[in-house]
Amino acid sequence: MKRLVLILIFIVSGHLWADTNSVSVTVYNDNFGVIKEQRLMTFDKGVNTKRFTDVASSIDPTSVRFECLSSPGQIAILEQNYEYDLVGTSSLLQRYIDKDVTIWIKGSGADKGQTIVGTLLASKDNNLIIRDHQQNIKIISDTSIENIQLQRLPDDLVTKPTLVWLAQSDVSGPQKCQIAYTTENISWKADYSAILNEDDNRLDFSGWVTIDNNSGTAYEDAQIKLVAGDVRRIIEQPPQPMMEYQLMYKARAADAAGFQEKPFMEYHMYTLGRTSTINNNQTKQIEFIEPVNSVPANKIYLYERQKNPEKVQVKFEFENKQQYGLGIALPKGKVRVFKRDTDDSLEFVGEDEIDHTPKNEKLALYIGDAFDIAVEYKMIESRVERSARWEKHSIELRNRKTSDVLVFVDENFPTWVNWKIEESTHEYLKKDADTVRFPVEVPAEKVVTLEYSINQKW
């Protein structure tokens, strides 16, 4: 009776372990990820040779970490080989050098072709060199070959990238194991959309994440985590993968509809509240920020002569605050800005890229240059003296719009000089050691000229 109970327990536990097979993918900005996979594996007591397939072809083998979860400390990996020489025409033929092969040659018209059986001497320059049973040497072009028959698949070739372990086990039977490793060629980025209202003073904001997987394998029904931040890596010696028990921060349960954000070390982590499959060579997009409506925005016209002497920039500023429906850490990414036309269709009006932005910080989007605000710069006078320079500048702003505009004119000067505005037609603000800002109001369809003189000493 006891034996029957033990067998039942073993069978039930085996089914439970099988049901808990899982994979977790943590993707970083810098084109790499950490893969953590749990599988049920069967071991015999003693030394075992085990093959772990379906790993990423871009795996860093030195980062692999094995752990037996069901019998901690009872299984040790003595040796590991990463087999990545996959089955292919070239690899197969190279392993059949000096071995017998059968070649079918294409026919033409009434010629039905021929079959050649012999020893493969070489596979090179798009030709096969065969020595038949009569010791004749034949050079056969790849283009004339219809079929090649080999006896069997060589033992050192695999159909997919595989980890081969020599493992010492103190237990026997099915065991739940966790394997973690880092891989290259998997990345993610954030993409945002901002839709301006009719008056250009509010916007609707939403975000998506795009995961690009070229790592060499698919991750089915995976738990997905994204890490935003500038994580330092030593490429020659990739870091050990971070295991779940190392995470000291306990997150709230994620909303099944999207991502839950939390601080993680000096970075930010975003966990998808449901599993999702990431296929190999696939670009997947998942909603990242639910649309937030009517975020206050400030439209700014900015002229920076040192950056572009002929154009006035158009910028929009808004704050990443909870009271506006935001207030989360925004990963770096591209923001595309749209506006509705009179027919209610959305039209693209510009884009910019933001850096990693903490909550409660201000964002500024430079979306393009003003069409109907013309600018013309002139240096009116200039005098150079010993260790000093005096200049008089003129900046003419022509507003061809039917509404008044406020243009901020930012002028920059070398940081190694002492400068002073002596005269100016407009008020100004010293922003920092090398920048002065002039707010210039330009009425509709009017021309306003800003003039100022500056003295620079060194």
N, C-alpha and C positions, 0 to 999 in steps of 0.2 A: 504493500500500500504506500509506504513512504517513497519507494522508488517511482511509483506512478505519479505521486504528487510532485516530486522533483522534476520528472520529465515534463509534466504540464507547465510547471513554473518556467522551465528552460524554454519551452516552445513559446509561451506567452511573452516572456521577456524578449525573446528574439524578434517576435512580431512588433513589439513596442519599439525596439531599437530600429528596426527596419523603417517604421513609420516616421521616425525622427531624423532620417537622413536629411541633411540640409546643407545649403551653401550660403555664405555671406560674402558680399563684395564691398570693400571700402575703396572708393576711388578718390584720388588726389588731383589737384589742379595740374601737377607737373608730369602728366602722361605716365602715371604708374598707379598700381593698385595693390591692395592686400586681399588675398583670397583665403577664406577660412571654410573648410568643408568637413562635414561629419559623415562618415560612412560606416556601415556594418561590415567588418572583415573577419574572416575565419582563420584561426591560427592553430597549429599543432604545437604541443609542448616540445620545446627544443628549438633547433635552428630551422627557420622558414625562409623561403624565397617568395616574396610577394611583389605583384605588379600593380601599380597604382596608375590607371589610365585617365584620359580626358583632362590632363593638366594643360595649362596654357603653353603654347609653343614659345612664348616670350618669357617664360618663367626664369627667375634667377635661382638656379639649383642650390646655391649656397645659403639661401634664405629659408629653405624648407625646415619646418618644425613639426615633429610628430608627437602625439600624445594619446595614450590609451585612456579614455574617459571611464570605461566600465571597470577596468582593473588597473588603477593608477600604479605606475612604477613596475608593472609586471612584464612589460614588453619593451625591449630596447632595440634600436636600429644600430646594427654593427657596421653596415656598409650601405652606401647609396650610389646608384648609377642613374644618370639621366640619359635615356635613349631617345635621340631625336633624329636619327637617320631613317627617314620614312621610306616606305615602299614607293618606288617610281621606276620608270623604264631605265634610266641611267644607273641608279643604284643597283637594280637587279642584274643588269648586264655586267657591271663591274665585278659582281660577286660570282659570275659564271665564267670568268676568264679561266681557260684550261679545263673547262667542263663541257659535256655534250649538250648541244641544243638542237632543236628542230626548227628550220626556217621554211616558210611557205612563200614562194616568189609569185608575184602577180602575173597573170596571163594577159594576152591582148588578141582580140579577134578569135581565130580558131585555136590559138595557143592557150591551153588551159593552165599554163604555169607549171612550176615544178616544186618539188620538196627536196630540201637539202638537209642532211643529218651529218653533223660533224662537231669538231671541237672549236669553241670560240677562242680565238687568239687575241682579238682586240676589238674594242668598240670606241672608235675615234673618228673625228672629222666627218660625222654623218655617214659613216660606213661601218659595216661589220666585216671582220676578216675571219674566215672559216677554213679549217683544214678538214676535208671530208675523209671518209674511210679509205679512199684510194690515195690519200696523202696529197691530194691536190689542194692548192691554196686558192681560195676564192674571195674576191672583194665584192661585197654586196652593198649597194646604195640603200639608204633608209627609204628612199622614195619608191623603190621596187619591192619592198617587203610588205606582204599582206598580213602575215601573222608570225609570231614567235612562240614556241612552246618550251617551257622550262619544267624541270622535274618537280621542284618543290620550292617553297618560300624559304630563303636562308634564315637561320635562327637569329641573326643579329640585326634583322630588319623588323621594324614595327609599323603598324598601320596608322598609329597616332602617337604623339609624344607621350612617353611613359616614364614613371619613376620605378626603378627596380630596387627593392630593399632586401638586404640580408638581415633578418630580424631574429633575436633571441627571445623566446616567449617562455614564461614560467606557468602559463595557463593554456588551456585548450578550449576550442569552441568559438562561437561568434563573439566578437568584441566590438564595442562602439569606439571608434577612433576619430580624432580630429587632426587634420593636416592644414597647415597654414604656410603660405609662401607669398612673395612679392612677384609681380609681373610688370613688364613694360607694355607700352602700346595700348593702354586703356586710359581714357581721360574724360573729363567733363568740363562743361562751361555753362555759365548762366547767360540767358538772353531775356531781355526785358522789353515790354511794350508800354509806351506812354501815349495816351490819346488826349489831345488838348480840347478844351471846350471852345465855344464860339468867341469868347472874349480873351482867350489866351491867358487866363488867370487861374485856371484849375486844370487838373489832369487826372485821368484814370490810369492806374499803374498795375501791371501784372508781370509775372515772370515764369519762365520755363527753364528747365535744365536739359542740356543735350549731352548724352553719354555716347562716346564713340569707342567701340570695342573692336580692336584689331589684334588682340592678344593671342589669338589662335585657338580659342575654345569658346563654347557657349556656357552661360551660367543660368540654369533653369530654376525657376521659382526661387530666386535669390532674395535674401534680405539685402537691401541696398543702402549704403551710407556714403555720403559725400563729405569730404573735408576741404574747407576753404582756408587758405592762409599760405604763407610763404614758408614751407617746410624745408629745412635744410637736409640735403642728402649728400653722401659721399658716394659718387657713382661707382667707383671701383669696389667698394665694400658696402652694398646695400644694407640698410638696417634690418634687424630681426623683426618679423611681423609682430604686431601688437595683438596679444591674445585677449579674449574677452575678460578673463579674470584680472587683467591689468587695468581695466577701465574703472576709475574710482568714482566717477560721476554717475549718479543714477538719474536717468531721464524719465520724464513723464511719458505715459503711453502715447504713442504717436497717433494722430488722426489717420484713420484708414484711407482717407481720401487724398492725403498728400504728405508733405515732409514736416517733421518736427525738428526745430532748430534748438541747439544748446551750445554753450561754451565748452570747449575741449582743449585742455592745455592752453596754449596761447593762440589757438585757432578756433574755428567754429565747425560743428558737425551737423549734418542734416540727414535724418533717418526717415526713409520712406515707411509709412505705416502699413504697408502691405508688401507681399512678395511680387516680384516681376522677373520676367525672363529677358536676359540680354544675350542675343545671338552673336556669334562671331561675324565680323565684317558687317556690323549693323550700327546705324546711328539711331538712337532712341531718344525721344523727347517726352518728358513728364512735367506736368504742371507743378510749378515750384511755389509760386505766390498766387493765392486766389485774388482775383481782380479787386482792387481797392479804388473806390470812386471818389471823385471830387477832392483830390489832394491840392491844397493851396500852392500856387506856383507864381513865380515872379519873372516876368519877361524883361530881359536886359539887352540894351544895345551897347556894345563895347568896341572902342577903337583903340587898337594897340599898334602904333606906327612901326615899332621895331619888329613886330611879327608879320604884319601885312599893311603896307603904307597906303593901299588903295581900297580897302574894304572895311566895313563895319560889321562886326560879328553879332550874331543873334544867339543869345543864351537863355536858358530857363533854369531857375534855381527853385529847389523845394527841399523840405526837411524830412528826414527819415525818423518820424516821431510816431509813437503809438496813438496819440490823439488824432492822427490823420489816417489811422488804419495800418500804418507800417510799424516802425519801431523794432525791426529785427536786423541782425547782421546781414548785409547784402554782399554776396560774393562779387568779385570783379566780373565784368561782362559787358556786352554791347546792349545799348538802349536804343531802340528804334522808336521814333516819334511820328505820330500820325495826327491828322485832323480831319473832321468830317466836312465834306463839301455840302453845298446846298441841296444836293440830291440824296443826302444821307450816306454817301459812300465814303469809306475811309481812304485818305490819300497820304502817302509818305511825304514827310517834310524834313527829314534829316535824322542823323544818328550820331551817337557819341559812345565812348567806352568809359565806364566807371571803374575805379579801383575798389579793393575790399573796403567797405564802408560800414563802420559800427553804427549802432542805433544812436539816435539823437544828433547825428551829424548832417550837415548840409551837402546836397549834391548839386552840381552845376553841369548842365548839358549844353555843349556848343554844337548847334545843329546846322549851321550854315551862315551865309552872309546876307545882309540886307540888300534887296534889289533897289529900293526906292530912296535909299539914303546914300548920296554921293559924298565923297570926301576928297579934299585936295590939300596936300601939305607943302609948305614953303619955308625955307630958312631965309628970313628977311635980312638979317645982319649978323656978322660974326667978327669978333676981334680976339686975337691971340696975343697974350702977354707972357712974360716969364712966369711959369708955374700957375698960369691962370688962363681962362677962356670965358669970353662973354658972348652970348648968342641971343637972338630974337627969333622966335618961331611963330608961324601962322598956320592954323588948321581951319579950313573952311568946310562947314557942314551944310549940305543942301538937302533939305527934306522935301521930296517930291510926293509924299504921302498926303492923304486928305485928313490926317489926324496929327496932333502934336506928338513929339517924341522927346525922350530924355536920353542923351548919349553920354556915356562915361568915356572920357578920354584919358587913357593911362599913358604917361610918358616915363621912360626909364633912363637912368643915368648910371655911369660906371660906379661901382661900389667903392672904388679907390680914390674918389674925388669928394671934396666937400662942396656941396651945391646949395644954392639959395635962389628961390624965385624972387626977383626984384619987383617986377610989375606984371600984372595980369588983368585981362578984361573980365575974368570970371573967378569966382571963389574956387579954392582947391583944398585938397586933403592930402597930407603926406602919409601914404600907406605904409611905407617901410623905408629902409635906408637908401633904396635906389628907385623908388616909384612914387610919383605924384599923380593924383586923380583929380580931373576937372569934370564936374557934372555940368553938362551944357544942354539947356532946354532949347529945342528948335521947333517953332510953331509950324503948323501945316503949310506946305508950299512956300516956305521961307528959307532964307540963307542966313546962317549965323557964323561969324568968324571968331575963333578963339585966338588971341595973341598973348604971348607971355615972353618975358626976358628972364634969362638965368645966368648966374655967375658961378663958374666952377673953378675951384682952386685945388692944387695938389702940391 
